[in-house]
Amino acid sequence: MHHESMTSKRSHTTAPALHIAAALCFALLIIGAAAGLCGCGDAGETDPFAGRETADLSVYDSMADHDGESRLVLTDAAEVSKLMEQGKTFVVFAGFAECDYCDLLLPYLNDAAAEAGRYVGYIDTRADPEWMTNNDIDDFDLFTACFGEYLDTDDRGEKHLYTPDTYFVKDGQVVARHNGVLEDVDDPEKPLTEGQQEELRQQLAEEFAALK
């Protein structure tokens, strides 16, 4: 009788434990599947700029009253060079607030980054008041080592960074570049037409998609 009562007692204490363990396993499977669907489990790849303090974009006229959080994170050429060496996947934008074309592009770039669930490394080419040209940024030689083949040359035949300039890097390699705003935009003071806005959104969406 004692043996039977012990057996019966075990069966009543073990069954709930098994149910709990099974439930935990099921929950872990669901979480894993969800991570795969959202891309979180894609080869362990993470956005190197995610989780960092975002830049204050209110210095750009076009962003002063723009809805949505900033998706830009301050970085520099040295960090970008290191990320490329490490084979990371990321986006980097070079520009400055007084650049009219940068001001025109930024709301669309920021929105596209949000829609893609990514952040953008931001090289402020006037972060130092003593920088008079985009080439004055710290470690410009590292920037040209990374992106020199895409840069235009100035009147002296030297590589020059013209802004806005945006690079989409996958596994340490450039897979897309967005230079300027649009090819047919030559007056930053003139508002984009509805057709141009749609074209710009589409281009940026395709460029972010190239990182997948």
C-alpha positions, 0 to 999 in steps of 0.5 A: 500500500505504501508503495502504491501511494508513493507511485501515485504521489509521484505521478501527480507531481511529475505530470505538471512538471512535464507539462511545464517543460513541454510548454517551455520548449514550445515557447522557445520554438515559437520565439525562434521561428519569430526571430527567423521571420523578422531576420533576427536570426539571419547568420547572426547579423545585426545592425552595428548602429542599432542600440546607440544614441541617435543623432539630433537631426533638428539642425536640418531644416527639413527634419525640424518638424519631421515625424518619426525618430532619428535613424542616424547614428554618429560615426566616423571614417575610422569606425566605418573602415573597421566595420568593413574589415569585419565584414559587417552589413550597414549603411553610412551617410556623409553630409552636413546641415548646410548642404541643401541637397543633404537637407532635401534627401534626409527625410526620405533616407530617414523614413526608408531606414525606418521602414527597413528596420535599420539605422544609418551611420552618419558622418557629419562632414562639418562636425568640426568648425575648422573643417571647411570641405568634406575632405577635411573629416578625420581619417579621410584617407580611410574613407577613400580607401573604403569608397575611393573608387566611387568618388569623383575628382576635383579640379586638381584631379584629386578624389573628393567627397561630394555630399550627400553620399550614401553607401550600402555595405553588405558583408563588408562590400559596397552593394549600392550607392546613393549619390546626391538626391536624384539625377534630374534634381539640380535645384535643391530649393525646388520642391520635389514633384510627386513623381520624383518623391515616388522615384526617390522612395523606390530607389532607397527601398531597393538600396536597403533591400540590397542588404538582405 
